Amino acid sequence: MSEILDLVGIFVFALSGALMGVRKRLDVVGMGMLAEMTALGGGIVRDLILNVRPAAFQSLGYVLVPVAATVIVFFWHPHVARVMPAILVLDAAGLGLFCAVGTEKALEYGLSPLHAALLGLATAIGGGMLRDVLAGEIPTLLYDRQLYAVPAMLGSGVMAGLWAFDLHGWPATLSAALLAFGLRITAMRLNWRAPLARGIGD
């Protein structure tokens, strides 16, 4: 079940990467690279830091799902763009899932709660940062005007906190993921924005 959820999150992230390629007028190879980096980058960074073989290199599905997303966007990107509101909801779910699962995996490998939370954050947004850098955009983490990184930070922090109080397993993971998901959805609905430095207007 966890692998299925992983693949759903990977698919949604890959769609956003491929759509970025369309907006940047990249060819199909560039679209595919952005899709793969967006979907898998955060998990690969996490696993390399933990000194384990990245999950993306243990299952063919992790590589093929972004390819499928690229094909869909390549042929039907106007239709995909039209259903972006639904995709953004799934993206928020993937964000919550990845920050919680990434933190949990780091804790299982012996990292402190603080370092595990940071690695959970990297799992959730690392792929998006790689996408933005490759596409010549300011990474979301550095310009979080749509409260994307903040929900991931909160979800990762809660997951680490629950673990510190000896609360493990799927209820803790689900709680942290739902918290990040809920904050992200609320931010989108209410148009919440992270503040700029004092005296700087929007």
KOLKOL-232603 format. One record per residue (C-alpha): residue in three letters; residue number from 1; x, y, z. Coordinates in nm, 4 decimals, padded with zeros to 6 digits. Each point is the difference from the previous one (the first is absolute). Example, Ala and Ser with C-alpha at 12.3 -4.5 7.8 and 13.67 -1.06 7.14 Angstrom:
// residues 2
+-----+-----+----------+----------+----------+
!  aa !   i !       c1 !       c2 !       c3 !
+-----+-----+----------+----------+----------+
! ALA !   1 !  01.2300 ! -00.4500 !  00.7800 !
! SER !   2 !  00.1370 !  00.3440 ! -00.0660 !
+-----+-----+----------+----------+----------+
// end
This chain:
// residues 202
+-----+-----+----------+----------+----------+
!  aa !   i !       c1 !       c2 !       c3 !
+-----+-----+----------+----------+----------+
! MET !   1 !  00.0000 !  00.0000 !  00.0000 !
! SER !   2 !  00.2821 !  00.2417 !  00.0866 !
! GLU !   3 !  00.1632 ! -00.0567 ! -00.3397 !
! ILE !   4 ! -00.3305 !  00.0756 ! -00.1753 !
! LEU !   5 ! -00.0298 !  00.3264 !  00.1934 !
! ASP !   6 !  00.3621 !  00.0767 ! -00.0853 !
! LEU !   7 ! -00.0693 ! -00.0536 ! -00.3696 !
! VAL !   8 ! -00.3094 !  00.2217 !  00.0097 !
! GLY !   9 !  00.2038 !  00.2787 !  00.1570 !
! ILE !  10 !  00.2791 ! -00.0537 ! -00.2517 !
! PHE !  11 ! -00.2485 !  00.0173 ! -00.2882 !
! VAL !  12 ! -00.1480 !  00.3293 !  00.1183 !
! PHE !  13 !  00.3416 !  00.1565 !  00.0587 !
! ALA !  14 !  00.1112 ! -00.1219 ! -00.3436 !
! LEU !  15 ! -00.3009 !  00.1688 ! -00.1612 !
! SER !  16 !  00.1027 !  00.3317 !  00.1532 !
! GLY !  17 !  00.3557 ! -00.0471 ! -00.1245 !
! ALA !  18 ! -00.1117 ! -00.0829 ! -00.3528 !
! LEU !  19 ! -00.2393 !  00.2973 ! -00.0024 !
! MET !  20 !  00.2883 !  00.2243 !  00.1006 !
! GLY !  21 !  00.1827 ! -00.1354 ! -00.3048 !
! VAL !  22 ! -00.2928 !  00.0978 ! -00.2214 !
! ARG !  23 ! -00.0073 !  00.3524 !  00.1464 !
! LYS !  24 !  00.3744 !  00.0316 ! -00.0610 !
! ARG !  25 ! -00.0433 ! -00.1298 ! -00.3589 !
! LEU !  26 !  00.2321 ! -00.2961 !  00.0588 !
! ASP !  27 !  00.0026 ! -00.3027 ! -00.2291 !
! VAL !  28 ! -00.1219 ! -00.3415 !  00.1136 !
! VAL !  29 !  00.3431 ! -00.0890 !  00.1417 !
! GLY !  30 !  00.0047 !  00.3138 !  00.2136 !
! MET !  31 ! -00.3563 ! -00.0667 !  00.1125 !
! GLY !  32 !  00.0962 ! -00.3524 !  00.0996 !
! MET !  33 !  00.3036 !  00.1188 !  00.1942 !
! LEU !  34 ! -00.2062 !  00.2537 !  00.1940 !
! ALA !  35 ! -00.2670 ! -00.2627 !  00.0691 !
! GLU !  36 !  00.2556 ! -00.2521 !  00.1294 !
! MET !  37 !  00.1844 !  00.2557 !  00.2126 !
! THR !  38 ! -00.3209 !  00.1404 !  00.1493 !
! ALA !  39 ! -00.1411 ! -00.3410 !  00.0822 !
! LEU !  40 !  00.3119 ! -00.1788 !  00.1227 !
! GLY !  41 !  00.2507 !  00.2671 !  00.1001 !
! GLY !  42 ! -00.1074 !  00.0423 !  00.3621 !
! GLY !  43 ! -00.0066 ! -00.3723 !  00.0723 !
! ILE !  44 !  00.3375 ! -00.0539 ! -00.1655 !
! VAL !  45 !  00.1587 !  00.2795 !  00.2041 !
! ARG !  46 ! -00.1481 ! -00.1472 !  00.3191 !
! ASP !  47 !  00.1237 ! -00.3518 ! -00.0703 !
! LEU !  48 !  00.3476 !  00.1150 ! -00.1002 !
! ILE !  49 !  00.0310 !  00.1933 !  00.3261 !
! LEU !  50 ! -00.1146 ! -00.3124 !  00.1872 !
! ASN !  51 !  00.2606 ! -00.2009 ! -00.1942 !
! VAL !  52 ! -00.2531 ! -00.2475 ! -00.1390 !
! ARG !  53 ! -00.0833 ! -00.0967 ! -00.3563 !
! PRO !  54 ! -00.2646 !  00.2477 ! -00.1249 !
! ALA !  55 ! -00.3459 ! -00.1511 ! -00.0315 !
! ALA !  56 ! -00.0161 !  00.1388 ! -00.3541 !
! PHE !  57 !  00.2702 ! -00.2509 ! -00.1005 !
! GLN !  58 ! -00.1694 ! -00.2996 !  00.1580 !
! SER !  59 ! -00.3302 !  00.0034 ! -00.1875 !
! LEU !  60 ! -00.0635 !  00.0522 ! -00.3702 !
! GLY !  61 ! -00.3282 !  00.1718 !  00.0772 !
! TYR !  62 !  00.1747 !  00.2948 !  00.1615 !
! VAL !  63 !  00.1681 !  00.0796 ! -00.3319 !
! LEU !  64 ! -00.2849 ! -00.0920 ! -00.2348 !
! VAL !  65 ! -00.2715 !  00.1997 !  00.1778 !
! PRO !  66 !  00.1689 !  00.3366 ! -00.0764 !
! VAL !  67 !  00.0459 ! -00.1172 ! -00.3593 !
! ALA !  68 ! -00.3738 ! -00.0694 ! -00.0215 !
! ALA !  69 ! -00.0750 !  00.3435 !  00.1472 !
! THR !  70 !  00.2278 !  00.1604 ! -00.2602 !
! VAL !  71 ! -00.1783 ! -00.1786 ! -00.2840 !
! ILE !  72 ! -00.3388 !  00.1131 !  00.1301 !
! VAL !  73 !  00.1120 !  00.3627 !  00.0283 !
! PHE !  74 !  00.1786 ! -00.0106 ! -00.3373 !
! PHE !  75 ! -00.3159 ! -00.0962 ! -00.1882 !
! TRP !  76 ! -00.2743 !  00.1487 !  00.2189 !
! HIS !  77 !  00.1551 !  00.2901 !  00.1928 !
! PRO !  78 ! -00.2947 !  00.2385 ! -00.0647 !
! HIS !  79 ! -00.2345 ! -00.2533 !  00.1617 !
! VAL !  80 !  00.2406 ! -00.0644 !  00.2873 !
! ALA !  81 !  00.0301 !  00.3744 !  00.0616 !
! ARG !  82 ! -00.3805 !  00.0259 !  00.0177 !
! VAL !  83 ! -00.0194 ! -00.2541 !  00.2828 !
! MET !  84 !  00.2823 !  00.1664 !  00.1946 !
! PRO !  85 ! -00.2266 !  00.0754 !  00.3004 !
! ALA !  86 ! -00.0496 ! -00.3741 !  00.0495 !
! ILE !  87 !  00.3688 ! -00.0656 ! -00.0618 !
! LEU !  88 !  00.0923 !  00.2601 !  00.2619 !
! VAL !  89 ! -00.2133 ! -00.1849 !  00.2557 !
! LEU !  90 !  00.1834 ! -00.3230 ! -00.0804 !
! ASP !  91 !  00.3274 !  00.1912 !  00.0091 !
! ALA !  92 ! -00.0844 !  00.1193 !  00.3522 !
! ALA !  93 ! -00.0724 ! -00.3597 !  00.0969 !
! GLY !  94 !  00.3352 ! -00.1062 ! -00.1433 !
! LEU !  95 !  00.1722 !  00.2800 !  00.1901 !
! GLY !  96 ! -00.1524 ! -00.1171 !  00.3276 !
! LEU !  97 !  00.0759 ! -00.3634 ! -00.0671 !
! PHE !  98 !  00.3616 !  00.0570 ! -00.1026 !
! CYS !  99 !  00.0898 !  00.2286 !  00.2908 !
! ALA ! 100 ! -00.1420 ! -00.2464 !  00.2528 !
! VAL ! 101 !  00.1439 ! -00.3139 ! -00.1596 !
! GLY ! 102 !  00.3362 !  00.1671 ! -00.0611 !
! THR ! 103 !  00.0252 !  00.1064 !  00.3635 !
! GLU ! 104 ! -00.1030 ! -00.3443 !  00.1202 !
! LYS ! 105 !  00.2617 ! -00.1724 ! -00.2137 !
! ALA ! 106 !  00.2710 !  00.2347 !  00.1274 !
! LEU ! 107 ! -00.1034 ! -00.0722 !  00.3595 !
! GLU ! 108 !  00.0131 ! -00.3733 ! -00.0656 !
! TYR ! 109 !  00.3598 !  00.0441 ! -00.1149 !
! GLY ! 110 !  00.0952 !  00.1638 !  00.3278 !
! LEU ! 111 ! -00.0051 !  00.3723 ! -00.0778 !
! SER ! 112 ! -00.0961 !  00.2438 !  00.2734 !
! PRO ! 113 ! -00.3552 !  00.1414 ! -00.0178 !
! LEU ! 114 !  00.1296 !  00.3357 ! -00.1251 !
! HIS ! 115 !  00.2167 ! -00.1484 ! -00.2749 !
! ALA ! 116 ! -00.2737 ! -00.2457 ! -00.0938 !
! ALA ! 117 ! -00.2499 !  00.2857 ! -00.0380 !
! LEU ! 118 !  00.2428 !  00.1871 ! -00.2243 !
! LEU ! 119 !  00.0431 ! -00.3118 ! -00.2117 !
! GLY ! 120 ! -00.3771 ! -00.0466 ! -00.0160 !
! LEU ! 121 ! -00.0269 !  00.3554 ! -00.1301 !
! ALA ! 122 !  00.2679 ! -00.0767 ! -00.2590 !
! THR ! 123 ! -00.1956 ! -00.3092 ! -00.1075 !
! ALA ! 124 ! -00.3165 !  00.2022 ! -00.0545 !
! ILE ! 125 !  00.1414 !  00.3028 ! -00.1797 !
! GLY ! 126 !  00.3420 ! -00.1111 ! -00.1239 !
! GLY ! 127 ! -00.1311 ! -00.1111 ! -00.3383 !
! GLY ! 128 ! -00.1843 !  00.3276 ! -00.0475 !
! MET ! 129 !  00.3173 !  00.1919 !  00.0821 !
! LEU ! 130 !  00.1950 ! -00.1962 ! -00.2611 !
! ARG ! 131 ! -00.2773 !  00.0651 ! -00.2529 !
! ASP ! 132 !  00.0042 !  00.3731 !  00.0692 !
! VAL ! 133 !  00.3794 !  00.0246 ! -00.0213 !
! LEU ! 134 !  00.0103 ! -00.1912 ! -00.3283 !
! ALA ! 135 ! -00.2821 !  00.2142 ! -00.1388 !
! GLY ! 136 !  00.1619 !  00.3261 !  00.1080 !
! GLU ! 137 ! -00.2589 !  00.0840 !  00.2669 !
! ILE ! 138 !  00.0434 !  00.1168 !  00.3604 !
! PRO ! 139 ! -00.0394 ! -00.3192 !  00.2100 !
! THR ! 140 ! -00.3213 ! -00.0204 !  00.2006 !
! LEU ! 141 !  00.1938 ! -00.0357 !  00.3248 !
! LEU ! 142 !  00.1613 !  00.3406 ! -00.0535 !
! TYR ! 143 ! -00.3183 !  00.1759 ! -00.1094 !
! ASP ! 144 ! -00.2807 ! -00.1778 !  00.1817 !
! ARG ! 145 ! -00.2714 !  00.2430 ! -00.0991 !
! GLN ! 146 ! -00.2575 ! -00.2776 ! -00.0317 !
! LEU ! 147 !  00.0751 ! -00.1754 !  00.3303 !
! TYR ! 148 !  00.1431 ! -00.3136 ! -00.1581 !
! ALA ! 149 !  00.3088 ! -00.0598 !  00.2113 !
! VAL ! 150 ! -00.1664 !  00.1113 !  00.3254 !
! PRO ! 151 ! -00.2562 ! -00.2863 !  00.0062 !
! ALA ! 152 !  00.2801 ! -00.2477 ! -00.0724 !
! MET ! 153 !  00.2048 !  00.1473 !  00.2857 !
! LEU ! 154 ! -00.2948 ! -00.0318 !  00.2362 !
! GLY ! 155 ! -00.0818 ! -00.3558 ! -00.1070 !
! SER ! 156 !  00.3611 ! -00.1090 !  00.0362 !
! GLY ! 157 !  00.0275 !  00.1683 !  00.3393 !
! VAL ! 158 ! -00.3165 ! -00.1646 !  00.1295 !
! MET ! 159 !  00.1156 ! -00.3399 ! -00.1246 !
! ALA ! 160 !  00.3312 !  00.0419 !  00.1815 !
! GLY ! 161 ! -00.1802 !  00.1208 !  00.3139 !
! LEU ! 162 ! -00.2355 ! -00.2970 !  00.0044 !
! TRP ! 163 !  00.2955 ! -00.2340 ! -00.0411 !
! ALA ! 164 !  00.1772 !  00.1691 !  00.2932 !
! PHE ! 165 ! -00.3051 ! -00.0811 !  00.2142 !
! ASP ! 166 !  00.0206 ! -00.3637 ! -00.1146 !
! LEU ! 167 ! -00.3002 !  00.0295 ! -00.2304 !
! HIS ! 168 !  00.0906 ! -00.2049 ! -00.3083 !
! GLY ! 169 ! -00.1787 ! -00.1794 ! -00.2820 !
! TRP ! 170 ! -00.2597 !  00.0983 ! -00.2549 !
! PRO ! 171 ! -00.2214 !  00.2085 !  00.2344 !
! ALA ! 172 !  00.2914 !  00.2379 !  00.0676 !
! THR ! 173 !  00.0996 !  00.0095 ! -00.3670 !
! LEU ! 174 ! -00.3580 !  00.0619 ! -00.1106 !
! SER ! 175 ! -00.0497 !  00.2743 !  00.2596 !
! ALA ! 176 !  00.3123 !  00.1889 ! -00.1103 !
! ALA ! 177 ! -00.0863 ! -00.0434 ! -00.3678 !
! LEU ! 178 ! -00.3575 !  00.1222 !  00.0508 !
! LEU ! 179 !  00.1210 !  00.3029 !  00.1934 !
! ALA ! 180 !  00.2342 !  00.1044 ! -00.2827 !
! PHE ! 181 ! -00.2699 ! -00.0747 ! -00.2578 !
! GLY ! 182 ! -00.2623 !  00.1990 !  00.1889 !
! LEU ! 183 !  00.2232 !  00.3040 !  00.0398 !
! ARG ! 184 !  00.0966 ! -00.0060 ! -00.3673 !
! ILE ! 185 ! -00.3651 ! -00.0260 ! -00.1133 !
! THR ! 186 ! -00.1064 !  00.2762 !  00.2406 !
! ALA ! 187 !  00.2791 !  00.2242 ! -00.1284 !
! MET ! 188 ! -00.1147 ! -00.0551 ! -00.3581 !
! ARG ! 189 ! -00.3666 !  00.0615 !  00.0830 !
! LEU ! 190 !  00.0613 !  00.3131 !  00.2082 !
! ASN ! 191 !  00.2880 !  00.1265 ! -00.2150 !
! TRP ! 192 !  00.2394 !  00.0105 !  00.2942 !
! ARG ! 193 !  00.3478 !  00.1281 ! -00.0722 !
! ALA ! 194 !  00.3232 ! -00.0026 !  00.1939 !
! PRO ! 195 !  00.0990 !  00.3559 !  00.0968 !
! LEU ! 196 !  00.2714 !  00.1973 ! -00.1742 !
! ALA ! 197 !  00.2574 !  00.2080 !  00.1869 !
! ARG ! 198 ! -00.1427 !  00.3074 !  00.1687 !
! GLY ! 199 ! -00.0470 !  00.2913 ! -00.2367 !
! ILE ! 200 ! -00.0050 ! -00.2124 ! -00.3158 !
! GLY ! 201 ! -00.3345 ! -00.0129 ! -00.1779 !
! ASP ! 202 ! -00.1371 ! -00.2853 ! -00.2114 !
+-----+-----+----------+----------+----------+
// end
